[in-house]
Each structure stands twice: as C-alpha cells, then as structure tokens.
Amino acid sequence: MAVKFMRTGQQGILVWDEESGYKFGIDLFLSDMDGRQIENPFDIKGLKDVSLFFGTHDHIDHIDREAWSEISKVNPEAKFVAPKFFEKTLPGDLGIEKERFIFVDEGFAADVDDVHIEALPAAHEFLDTGDDGLHPYLMYIITFKNTKICHMGDTCLYEGVYQKLREKGPFDIMFPPINGRDARRLRDNCIGNMTYQEAADLVGVLKPSLAVPGHYDMFKFNGADSKEFIDYVEIKYPEQKVRIFEVGEWFSV
C-alpha cells in the first residue's frame, strides 16, 4: 500500500496513507469565496478523519481561518500546523486552544504522530522576515511513511533557496506554484509566485521523483496554463517526471 495524494485546487493537497488510514491536509481552501473556479471538494463535516491541517501562510486560500475554526469544533482531535510567526496571534484569533497548534519555522522542526515536519522560508513576492527572525511565509518539508514531500506554498525564487532545498532533499514529490507574478496583479495587491519557467528549472535541477504543479486553477485573475509548465519541463528536462492531476483524483509517486 502506498501514500496517496489528492489535489483539492489552488495549492491544496490531501495526503492519505492507505494502510493506516491516516490523513493530513496542506493548504486546503474550503470557504465558498466569490470568484473561485474550483468547487470545494469537501464538506467540513467530512474531514473528521483528517488528523493534521497545514497552512503555509495566513491567506484565506492557505490558512482558511473560518474553515479552521469550524474544523476545530467538528474534529476535536485535529491539530493545526502554521508558521511560528503567528504563534502569539493565531490561536486567539481562531478561538482554538494553543495546545492544538504546531508552530514551525526554519530551525524549528516538529514530530506529530508519524509525521516529521521541517520548514524553509518562502518568498511570496518578497522574502519577509520579522524582527525575531521568523517568517510569515513557509515551505514545508514533510517526511511521512518514508515519503519526503516538499510543499512549496507560495514562493518566488530567492538567493540561497536552491541550496536550502538541496540540503533537505532528495524529494519523492514536489508541489511548486506556477502562477507567476506581474505589475497588474501586484498593483491590485495580489502578490506573486514563481513563473512556470522558474518552477520548471527548479524541479529540473532538484530532480524529485515526481513534480505536480499548483496554484494555477482557482481564480481567473491569478492563474496559469499548467500545460505550459509540463511542456517546458518535458523539453528541457526530459527525464524529469511531471504530471497534472484533476481535483479529486488520487495519485501516488
């Protein structure tokens, strides 16, 4: 039996171990927000068997605050993984006991059940850092059942990120954002990510067993053509395995 993955739209990923039944979700966007193009694949009450909910940063399509508050009530055993940057504010804001949170950052790893969690800074347009050295945007490096996952959240490239990722790898699966960035979106306060070319070069150099793009399908104003990413990787790095999966489709490495 294998560890399986499901895309849930945007950067959302549900992870499921077939043998034990253990599940965790990363960046699940569950609110019925105006403009979303991908229908919410879950009813919150149907997530009672999910043990961990990860959020890479405090935007609604990554840490869905309203959904997390509801989940905490219908799933009293669930725990929540978030950037340590928000340790002093997030529990109170959401009305969730601090003991149910696992706060991480670079250098602040954690183990929950059979899940080992590490983090690296992410540069969501800018590499933001608090006065205490903590980061509001993260990538998660998750080791689960001998499978190493790199979920990149929302990020652009920044100086040193290749080396940081090399030191954490090799990865069995990577989930890079590919929607890019431009002046039009930034002017409208929509901060950006890697272009599909930058994401293609990153996975082509790091050579995960599988790369699955994300952050291209949820909003018309902030999307990308995932096939351009696939085509570019296949031409430039023909030995690199890349796939597009439909929302709701289970897959494994």
C-alpha positions in Angstrom: 0.0 0.0 0.0 1.2 3.5 -0.8 0.9 7.0 0.4 -1.6 8.8 -1.9 -2.2 12.4 -2.7 -5.2 14.4 -3.9 -5.2 17.9 -5.4 -8.0 20.0 -3.9 -7.5 23.2 -6.0 -5.0 26.1 -5.7 -2.2 24.7 -3.5 -4.4 22.3 -1.6 -3.2 18.7 -1.1 -4.8 15.9 0.9 -2.4 13.1 1.9 -3.6 9.6 2.8 -1.8 6.5 4.0 -3.8 3.6 2.6 -2.5 1.1 5.2 -3.2 3.1 8.4 -5.9 5.4 7.1 -4.0 8.5 8.4 -4.7 11.7 6.6 -3.4 15.2 6.6 -4.2 18.3 4.5 -1.9 21.1 3.3 -3.3 24.5 2.3 -6.9 23.3 2.0 -9.1 26.2 0.7 -12.6 25.3 1.9 -14.5 28.6 2.0 -17.0 29.4 -0.7 -15.4 32.6 -1.7 -16.7 34.6 -4.7 -14.7 34.0 -7.8 -13.4 30.6 -7.1 -13.4 28.4 -10.2 -12.9 25.1 -8.5 -15.8 23.8 -6.5 -15.0 23.0 -2.9 -14.4 19.2 -2.9 -15.2 18.7 0.8 -17.9 19.3 3.3 -16.1 20.3 6.5 -18.0 17.6 8.4 -16.5 15.1 6.1 -13.0 16.0 7.3 -13.4 14.4 10.7 -10.8 11.7 9.8 -8.1 14.2 8.9 -5.6 14.5 11.8 -3.4 17.5 10.7 -4.2 20.7 8.8 -1.2 22.6 7.5 -1.2 26.2 6.4 1.9 27.7 4.7 0.8 31.3 5.4 -2.1 33.4 6.5 -4.0 34.0 3.3 -7.5 32.5 3.0 -6.6 30.1 0.3 -3.8 28.6 2.5 -4.9 29.2 6.1 -8.6 29.3 5.7 -9.4 30.9 9.1 -13.2 30.3 9.1 -12.8 26.7 8.0 -10.1 26.0 10.6 -12.4 27.3 13.3 -15.2 25.1 12.1 -12.9 22.1 11.8 -11.7 22.5 15.3 -15.3 22.1 16.5 -16.3 19.1 14.4 -13.0 17.4 14.6 -11.8 17.9 18.3 -8.7 15.7 17.8 -7.4 17.7 14.8 -4.2 19.7 15.1 -3.0 22.7 13.1 0.5 23.4 11.7 1.3 27.0 11.0 4.3 29.4 10.8 5.8 30.2 14.2 5.5 33.9 13.1 1.8 33.7 14.1 2.2 31.8 17.4 1.1 34.7 19.5 -2.0 35.7 17.5 -3.5 32.7 15.6 -4.9 30.6 18.4 -6.8 33.6 19.9 -7.9 34.9 16.6 -9.4 31.5 15.7 -10.7 30.5 19.1 -8.6 27.3 19.0 -6.6 26.1 22.0 -2.9 26.9 21.6 -2.1 23.2 22.5 -3.7 22.1 19.3 -1.2 24.1 17.2 2.3 23.1 16.0 4.3 26.2 15.1 7.4 25.7 12.9 9.9 27.7 11.0 13.4 27.2 9.7 15.3 25.6 12.5 12.1 24.8 14.4 11.1 21.3 13.4 8.3 19.1 14.9 7.1 15.5 15.0 3.4 14.7 15.2 2.3 11.0 15.1 4.4 9.6 12.3 4.8 12.9 10.5 8.2 14.8 10.6 7.8 18.5 9.8 10.5 20.9 8.7 10.1 24.3 7.2 12.0 26.7 5.0 11.3 30.4 4.4 9.2 31.2 1.3 9.4 34.5 -0.6 5.8 35.5 -1.5 7.0 38.2 -3.9 9.4 39.3 -1.1 11.4 37.3 1.5 9.6 38.8 4.5 11.2 38.3 7.9 10.1 39.6 11.3 12.3 41.3 13.8 12.6 38.0 15.6 13.9 36.3 12.5 10.6 34.4 11.9 8.9 34.1 8.5 5.2 34.6 7.7 5.5 32.5 4.5 6.8 29.0 4.6 7.6 25.9 2.6 7.0 22.6 4.3 9.3 19.6 4.1 7.3 16.6 5.4 8.5 13.1 5.9 5.7 10.5 6.2 5.9 6.7 5.8 9.4 7.0 4.1 8.0 9.6 1.6 9.6 13.0 1.6 7.2 15.8 0.4 8.2 19.3 -0.5 5.2 21.6 -0.5 6.4 25.0 -1.6 3.3 27.0 -0.5 3.5 30.4 -2.3 7.0 31.5 -3.2 9.3 33.1 -5.7 13.0 32.2 -6.0 15.4 34.0 -3.7 19.1 33.9 -3.1 20.1 30.6 -1.5 16.8 28.8 -1.9 18.3 26.2 -4.3 20.9 25.2 -1.7 18.4 25.1 1.1 16.2 22.7 -0.9 19.2 20.6 -1.9 20.2 20.1 1.7 16.6 18.9 2.6 16.3 16.6 -0.4 16.1 14.5 -2.4 12.3 14.6 -2.6 9.8 12.0 -3.6 7.3 14.6 -4.6 7.3 18.4 -5.0 4.4 20.8 -5.3 5.6 24.1 -6.8 3.3 27.1 -7.5 3.5 28.2 -11.1 1.1 31.2 -11.5 3.9 33.8 -11.7 3.7 37.5 -11.0 3.3 40.8 -12.8 2.7 44.5 -12.3 -1.1 44.2 -12.9 -1.6 41.7 -10.1 0.8 43.4 -7.7 -0.9 46.8 -8.3 -4.1 45.0 -7.2 -2.3 43.7 -4.0 -2.2 40.2 -5.5 1.4 39.1 -4.6 3.0 36.6 -6.8 5.0 33.4 -7.1 7.4 31.6 -9.4 6.7 31.7 -13.1 6.2 28.3 -14.7 9.7 28.6 -16.3 11.3 29.2 -12.9 9.3 26.3 -11.3 10.4 24.0 -14.2 14.0 24.9 -13.8 13.8 24.3 -10.0 12.3 20.8 -10.3 14.6 20.0 -13.3 17.7 20.8 -11.1 16.4 19.2 -7.9 15.1 16.1 -9.6 12.2 14.9 -7.4 10.7 11.6 -8.2 7.5 13.5 -9.2 6.6 17.1 -9.6 3.0 18.3 -9.5 2.3 22.0 -10.2 -0.2 24.0 -8.3 -1.7 27.5 -7.8 -3.0 27.8 -11.4 -6.7 26.9 -11.4 -8.6 28.6 -8.6 -9.0 32.3 -9.7 -9.2 33.6 -13.3 -7.2 36.7 -12.5 -4.4 34.7 -10.9 -4.0 31.6 -12.9 -1.7 29.9 -15.4 -1.6 27.2 -18.0 -0.3 24.1 -16.3 0.4 22.5 -19.7 3.0 25.2 -20.4 4.8 24.0 -17.3 4.6 20.4 -18.3 5.7 21.1 -21.9 8.7 23.2 -20.7 9.9 20.5 -18.3 9.5 17.7 -20.9 11.5 19.7 -23.5 14.2 21.0 -21.2 14.4 18.1 -18.6 13.1 15.1 -20.5 14.0 12.6 -17.7 12.0 14.6 -15.1 8.6 13.1 -14.2 5.9 15.7 -14.1 2.1 15.3 -14.1 -1.1 17.2 -13.9 -3.9 15.7 -11.9 -7.5 16.7 -11.7 -9.0 17.9 -8.5 -10.4 15.0 -6.5 -8.1 12.4 -8.3 -6.0 10.2 -6.0 -2.4 9.5 -7.2 0.9 8.2 -5.8 4.5 8.8 -6.7 
